[in-house]
Amino acid sequence: MPDALTLAPTVIEGRVSIVCLDGEACFDCGAVNKTLREAGQVMVQGSSRVWRIVTCGCRPRAAAA
């Protein structure tokens, strides 16, 4: 079985809290007192650093096809 392809990180514009980028708070709502799970990777526009983000599930995400 072939390995799954790695998706490119989502590029985001504007200001984002470092707490959300460090995976210490939900990327969508900023919650810190809920169960958090991995939600993918992002890059801030103009930077080359990839950040692993987390979510509490507050915002439904589209399923990968």
N, C-alpha and C positions, 0 to 999 in steps of 0.2 A: 504494500500500500504506500503510495507516494506521500511525502511530508506535505502538510498544508502550507500554502503560500503565506508569508508574513505580509500583513497589510501595512501600507505606509501610514505614518502617524497623521492625524488630522492637524492642519495648520490653523491656528486661531489668531484672530486679530484683537487688538485692544489690551486692556489691563486685566490681569488674572491674579488672584491672591496666591502668594507663594505657598500658603498652607494647602490650597487645593492642588497645586502643582507637585507638592511633595507627597501627596497621597495621604495627608493627615485629616482631610475633610472632603466631603462629597463635592465633586467638581461642579455639579449642577446647582445645589442649594446651599452648600457650605456646612451642612450638618456634621458634627463631630461625635455626637452621642448616639448614633445609630450604627447598625452593622453595616460595614463598608465592604464592597467587593470590587475587584479589578474591573475597569471599564475601558481599557485601551490605552493608547498613547497619543500625545499631542506635542506639537512644536509651536512655540510662539513665533509669529511672523518676524523675520529679521534675525532669528537665532538658529543655531544648528543643534541645540540641545534637545533631546527627546525626553519627555516626562511621562511616567506611568501614572495614570489617574485612576481614582476610585469613585464609586457611586453608592448611594444608599438605596437606589431603585425608585427614587422620587419621580423620575422622568423616563417614560418608556422609550426604548431605543429600537430602531429598525433592525430586524434580523438580517444577518448576512445571507445573500443568495448563493 
